[in-house]
Amino acid sequence: MERQIIGKNVEKIDALALATGQPVFTDDINLPNTLHIKFLYSPHANAIIEDIDTSEAEKLRGVHMVLTYKNTPQVYHTTAGQGWPEPSPYDTCMFNQHVRFVGDRVAAVAADSEEIATEALKLIKVKYNVLPAVFTPEEAMKEGAPILHEENPQGVYDYKKNLVAHIEVKAGDIEKGFKEADVVVEHTFETQFAQHSPIETHATISYLDENGRIVIRSSTQVPFHVRRIVAQVLGIPVSQIRVIKPRIGGGFGSKQEIILEEVCAFVTMKTGRPARAVYSREEEFISSRTRHPMKITVKIGAKKDGKFTAIRMYALSNTGAYGTHGLTVASNTGSKTLPLYNKAPNVEFVADVVYTNLPVPGAYRGYGATQGYACLEQTVDMVAEKLGLDPIAIRKINHIRKGETSPIFEALGEGREGVVQYIESEAIDKLLELGAKEIGFYEKWGKKIRNGSKVRGVGMSLHMQGSGIPKIDMGSATMKLNEDGSVNVLYGGTDIGTGLDTVVAQIVGEVLSIDPKKVIVYPSDTDITPFDKGAYASSGTFISGSAVYNTALKLRDQILEVAKEMFGEQDSKDYILKDGFVISERSGKRVSLSEMAYDTFYVKKQKQIMAVGSFVSESSPPPFAAHFVEVEVDEETGIVTPIKYVAAVDCGIVINPELTKGQIIGAIVNGIGYALTEEYKFGENGKVLNPNFMEYRIPSSRDIPEIVPILVETYEPTGPLGAKSVSEININGAIPAIGNAIYDAIGVRIGSSPYTPEKVLKALKEKNK
Amino acid sequence: MKVHYKINGKDYEFDIHPGKVLLDVLRENGFTEVKGNCYMGTCGACTVLINGTPKTSCTILAAKINGAEITTIKGIGDILNPHPLQKAFVEKGAVQCGYCTPGTILSAYALLKQNPNPTDEDIKKAIDGNLCRCTGYVQQIEAIKYAIALLKEGR
């Protein structure tokens, strides 16, 4: 099929508004009479609030409400904005009497100004019964450890052991697989707490509409889940709530959580006044969400020819004080990694997800796969070394191919059983070859090129992810034709900066053969647009895009039907849409979409040409990516500097190359930060010691290497116009590829990320002992 | 207390609390194109030009710069008449979520005023204080280089 609109660099439709500072974000509108909300946080990692006295705070002029566990709904729910029934435990209340980490919410003040609210917080007197705390999963699982959730939350595996979830899936006979192997390698790797760090922090404003319904304008990735969960917490029907998603200043998973919305809505419901809550950068670090740190052990058995006989992965996940996304992130650690090496007939994945008295991990780009690949892709290199194979060769022997499946697909989904899936598009060998060529892998690998104290090395890693959650994620759209041949598209999807609205305009433009500028896209407003699960699980283009594609096809059918009537012909099988016209190839008759709309609005057969469509997927087609990196390790300082980073990516048909490139590079740089500098530092009492960009270092423009994205197109038959996802996968490469490159350079493996100078120097010292 | 500024070429007088930082004064008075939140001068989202020099408005006391000339992103171009830098950011895929974009463009604008022929290193240095979590900077740097070409052509 000839592509007209997709595959082109259509300008991002909201880019000029953003580049010129139009008031498009949540907090850019300022409602009169707004109450400003500020929070009081627990200074203790584990404590029961014995007494809380808010009377002095309430007396302060300008204070209208002080919220605590005493006067807010004690409805146990999950803050995870996931589909329903929810896979995360119901272990959170708006305010808890039992506070479980330094940063857990104790109270909130709603006042006429932020200054008054902040002042009032100081007047709240709290008496805590401080309890012993646990900070590692190992401590938390020990006999006699403090129980974090004594209420035995719905959805928790074993609350007495602080065990939120336990996952065990098996295929084949794992012990037999290891016995058959000529070499067996086992490797353990630990990943750290990290923050998403979108530059816009969490922000919500709420107000009553003229009929007394609550309107929530929020920086969220999941408007429809916000509506459902706020209704649950407040005990009111969803019909009383409208959630509007304005432009979002980045999310990366952190805004897949209901954190401020229910508090704002409650204040508005109780006072009738607009309410506003905006997290500071510090609050973002201590009280929003983080990435699940994991300790992962991978054991691989392989024959002399390189073929894997068995893979076992064990993941121990720290889910902090609350279990949001605990089960599903850990599920993905196995389900998004192990099928990549389907040549191993014997596979086992086990995971434990454990509460501790630390900040709360949630969804974060990569979603467990990042952690899984950090360990798996270094272990694969270790096996290759033992067998005398190179890293690319061993992957070529073992990777999954088009037409193939893996038993893991069926055994393990997101928090429940998965679905049988066959790979329908795949270009891994090409990714490996092109990536290796671009970095000069075979010219550099094993050469340890030295310049004084600096040694260069190269490393690589291979990845897959998914596109949406099969049989769960649904998206839908409506669209209608206007007098000038333009089309309004209302879809439930949530562009959070990725460019999804533009992709949608291109899909509609392609199906109807109209200029994407004539596609007016209106995303996710729960009153106006139909449902969509939201922006997560790499589902934007695949799920929301497919919903739009299906709807555009229906609109197209209606257009052809009307054309048939207008042409006075019997059937429309020879009709084509071209540049805003319907043309009968048989009779040569033509009508523009504009004329058609005038005709159906005002003249004949009067009706609105309008369609509604939905999409739910039976599968989650994985994109694939091969990452290559050249690093320089300074043996004197321990500093690791990436010199060049290459990502060869198969995401199916590329709908917009420039936007796709942006997703790839952005994820790589986020990954590099996670691999080299980004980590939470905690005090002995569990307090975050570095809750700011001064001490928590995310990459700046001067920290980036040369980055080369290579797009290798395949055609994914289950995706819209052949597309798969690209948003998450490229964050997964930096830890393993850089880890493998460090090994290539200096011959040491560092057991945990980030690869800080201290760890590199320590590893070198041990090696030279 | 009262302060006077020239913002984007127009004169303004605000009655402010002496403890307020410029970012808050600007946003409260409708200049919401100035973004912010870190209040430490570390993210750069709140960058404005003060007498032509890029500064983080979250770390400047509004009272201290009474009489200053302030330029926000709307001062260099708006949605109807965008500046070549704004056009270049749009065209080169350098705008994702867009939250950092106004600050980054203003830093680049100040650089190009001083040095119309910057090297890649000069560009990286100029926007070093404008953190971006979406783009990975590559397309931003490409956009700034493209804007230099546009400016030379007088577009």
Boltz contact constraints between the chains, C-beta under 6 A:
constraints:
  - contact:
      token1: [A, 11]
      token2: [B, 90]
      max_distance: 6.0
  - contact:
      token1: [A, 12]
      token2: [B, 95]
      max_distance: 6.0
  - contact:
      token1: [A, 15]
      token2: [B, 90]
      max_distance: 6.0
  - contact:
      token1: [A, 15]
      token2: [B, 95]
      max_distance: 6.0
  - contact:
      token1: [A, 16]
      token2: [B, 79]
      max_distance: 6.0
  - contact:
      token1: [A, 16]
      token2: [B, 90]
      max_distance: 6.0
  - contact:
      token1: [A, 18]
      token2: [B, 95]
      max_distance: 6.0
  - contact:
      token1: [A, 18]
      token2: [B, 98]
      max_distance: 6.0
  - contact:
      token1: [A, 18]
      token2: [B, 101]
      max_distance: 6.0
  - contact:
      token1: [A, 19]
      token2: [B, 86]
      max_distance: 6.0
  - contact:
      token1: [A, 19]
      token2: [B, 89]
      max_distance: 6.0
  - contact:
      token1: [A, 19]
      token2: [B, 90]
      max_distance: 6.0
  - contact:
      token1: [A, 19]
      token2: [B, 95]
      max_distance: 6.0
  - contact:
      token1: [A, 19]
      token2: [B, 101]
      max_distance: 6.0
  - contact:
      token1: [A, 20]
      token2: [B, 78]
      max_distance: 6.0
  - contact:
      token1: [A, 20]
      token2: [B, 79]
      max_distance: 6.0
  - contact:
      token1: [A, 20]
      token2: [B, 82]
      max_distance: 6.0
  - contact:
      token1: [A, 20]
      token2: [B, 86]
      max_distance: 6.0
  - contact:
      token1: [A, 21]
      token2: [B, 33]
      max_distance: 6.0
  - contact:
      token1: [A, 21]
      token2: [B, 73]
      max_distance: 6.0
  - contact:
      token1: [A, 21]
      token2: [B, 74]
      max_distance: 6.0
  - contact:
      token1: [A, 21]
      token2: [B, 102]
      max_distance: 6.0
  - contact:
      token1: [A, 23]
      token2: [B, 32]
      max_distance: 6.0
  - contact:
      token1: [A, 28]
      token2: [B, 32]
      max_distance: 6.0
  - contact:
      token1: [A, 197]
      token2: [B, 133]
      max_distance: 6.0
  - contact:
      token1: [A, 198]
      token2: [B, 133]
      max_distance: 6.0
  - contact:
      token1: [A, 199]
      token2: [B, 43]
      max_distance: 6.0
  - contact:
      token1: [A, 199]
      token2: [B, 45]
      max_distance: 6.0
  - contact:
      token1: [A, 199]
      token2: [B, 99]
      max_distance: 6.0
  - contact:
      token1: [A, 199]
      token2: [B, 100]
      max_distance: 6.0
  - contact:
      token1: [A, 199]
      token2: [B, 133]
      max_distance: 6.0
  - contact:
      token1: [A, 200]
      token2: [B, 99]
      max_distance: 6.0
  - contact:
      token1: [A, 201]
      token2: [B, 37]
      max_distance: 6.0
  - contact:
      token1: [A, 249]
      token2: [B, 97]
      max_distance: 6.0
  - contact:
      token1: [A, 249]
      token2: [B, 99]
      max_distance: 6.0
  - contact:
      token1: [A, 250]
      token2: [B, 97]
      max_distance: 6.0
  - contact:
      token1: [A, 250]
      token2: [B, 133]
      max_distance: 6.0
  - contact:
      token1: [A, 250]
      token2: [B, 134]
      max_distance: 6.0
  - contact:
      token1: [A, 281]
      token2: [B, 37]
      max_distance: 6.0
  - contact:
      token1: [A, 281]
      token2: [B, 38]
      max_distance: 6.0
  - contact:
      token1: [A, 497]
      token2: [B, 96]
      max_distance: 6.0
  - contact:
      token1: [A, 497]
      token2: [B, 97]
      max_distance: 6.0
  - contact:
      token1: [A, 497]
      token2: [B, 134]
      max_distance: 6.0
  - contact:
      token1: [A, 658]
      token2: [B, 93]
      max_distance: 6.0
  - contact:
      token1: [A, 662]
      token2: [B, 93]
      max_distance: 6.0
  - contact:
      token1: [A, 662]
      token2: [B, 96]
      max_distance: 6.0
  - contact:
      token1: [A, 662]
      token2: [B, 135]
      max_distance: 6.0
  - contact:
      token1: [A, 662]
      token2: [B, 139]
      max_distance: 6.0
  - contact:
      token1: [A, 665]
      token2: [B, 136]
      max_distance: 6.0
  - contact:
      token1: [A, 665]
      token2: [B, 138]
      max_distance: 6.0
  - contact:
      token1: [A, 666]
      token2: [B, 134]
      max_distance: 6.0
  - contact:
      token1: [A, 666]
      token2: [B, 135]
      max_distance: 6.0
  - contact:
      token1: [A, 666]
      token2: [B, 136]
      max_distance: 6.0
  - contact:
      token1: [A, 669]
      token2: [B, 136]
      max_distance: 6.0
  - contact:
      token1: [A, 692]
      token2: [B, 40]
      max_distance: 6.0
  - contact:
      token1: [A, 693]
      token2: [B, 38]
      max_distance: 6.0
  - contact:
      token1: [A, 693]
      token2: [B, 42]
      max_distance: 6.0
  - contact:
      token1: [A, 693]
      token2: [B, 43]
      max_distance: 6.0
  - contact:
      token1: [A, 694]
      token2: [B, 42]
      max_distance: 6.0
  - contact:
      token1: [A, 700]
      token2: [B, 128]
      max_distance: 6.0
  - contact:
      token1: [A, 701]
      token2: [B, 124]
      max_distance: 6.0
  - contact:
      token1: [A, 701]
      token2: [B, 127]
      max_distance: 6.0
  - contact:
      token1: [A, 701]
      token2: [B, 128]
      max_distance: 6.0
  - contact:
      token1: [A, 701]
      token2: [B, 137]
      max_distance: 6.0
  - contact:
      token1: [A, 702]
      token2: [B, 124]
      max_distance: 6.0
  - contact:
      token1: [A, 702]
      token2: [B, 128]
      max_distance: 6.0
  - contact:
      token1: [A, 704]
      token2: [B, 137]
      max_distance: 6.0
  - contact:
      token1: [A, 707]
      token2: [B, 138]
      max_distance: 6.0
